[in-house]
Structure formats: structure tokens, C-alpha cells
């Protein structure tokens, strides 16, 4: 159970809240969000993942990526957080 969001958790949730489609895991990692933090947010029920198949070339080559999205519980945690970014 997460009692208080760290600045990194808050930043990750805010990024995910800003785009309803979520982001591929690799994009979040490129922004400095660690795999450990993402796993913690998933276990807490704040983030969910969905596997997508993405075509990478004209010959039908494809890769599977994990797209992460904020859950309602994640939105609520962000709303309750006193340090969250306000519009």
C-alpha cells in the first residue's frame, strides 16, 4: 500500500493522466521512470498495462510493446496528493 506519493510516482502518474491513451513503457523509462517504480504503481493498482503489437516494417515484422495507462485508483491518488500539479 502506498501511503504517500513520491515525486517520481507523482510525475509518472501525472504523465499518464495527461494522455488518455497512456504511453509505451519504453517512453516512460526514457523519461527517467524506473522499472521498479512502474512495477510498484502496477501492484498498487494505480497503473495497468496492455500488450500491443506494433508493425515495425513493410514486410510484416512486428514487436509487442506494453502500453501503460493510469487507472481510476491512480487518478484518485493523484487527486488526493497535496503536491500534485494543478491546472
N, C-alpha and C positions, 0 to 999 in steps of 0.2 A: 504494500500500500504506500502510495506517495503522499506524504503529508503536506509538503511544500514544494513548489516547482523551483528547480534550479534555473539560473539564467539560460543555460543551454537547453533545458527542457522547454522553457517558455519560448525561446527562439524557434525551436523545432516545431512546436505546436502552432505558433503564430504563422510560420511559413506555410504549414499545411492548411491552416484555416483560411489563408489568403487565396487559395486556389481550390475550388470545389473538386477538381479532378485529381488533386494530390500531386505527388512527384515520384519519379523513379527513385529507388533507394540510392542509386549512384549519385544523383543530383544532390541529395541531402548530405551524403558523405563528402562530396566535393565542396560543400558549404561548411565543412568542419563539424558536422553532426556525426558522432561516433556510432559504430555498430552497437556498442554496449548500451548507449543511451536509447537507440531505436528499439532494441530488444526490451529494455525496461519499460518504455512507453507502450509497447505492444502488450507486455504482460500486465500492465496496469489497466489495460482496456482503453487507453487514450488514442491509440493508433491501430489501424488494421491494414493488412497487406492484401494485395490482389495480384496474382501472376498474370502477366500479359505476354503474348507472343508478338514480337516486332520483326517485320521484314527488314533485312539489312542489305539486300542486293536484288538485282533484277532476276537472278537465277533461282529465286525462291528460298534463298538462305534466310534463316530466321534465328532469333535468340529469345529466350524468356527473360523478362525483367520483372522485378517486384515493384509495383506502384503502391506507395503508402498514402493513406488518407486519414484525416482526423475523424474520430468518432464523436458521437454526441457527448459521451463522458469526457472526452478530451476538450471539447468546446466548453463544457461546464467547468472543468478545472481551470481553463484559461480565464473564463469569466469571473471565477471566484478569486483569482490570483490578484493581490493588490498591486503588483508591479507590472501588470500587463500593459502593453501599448494600447493606448486609447485612440480612437479615430478622431 
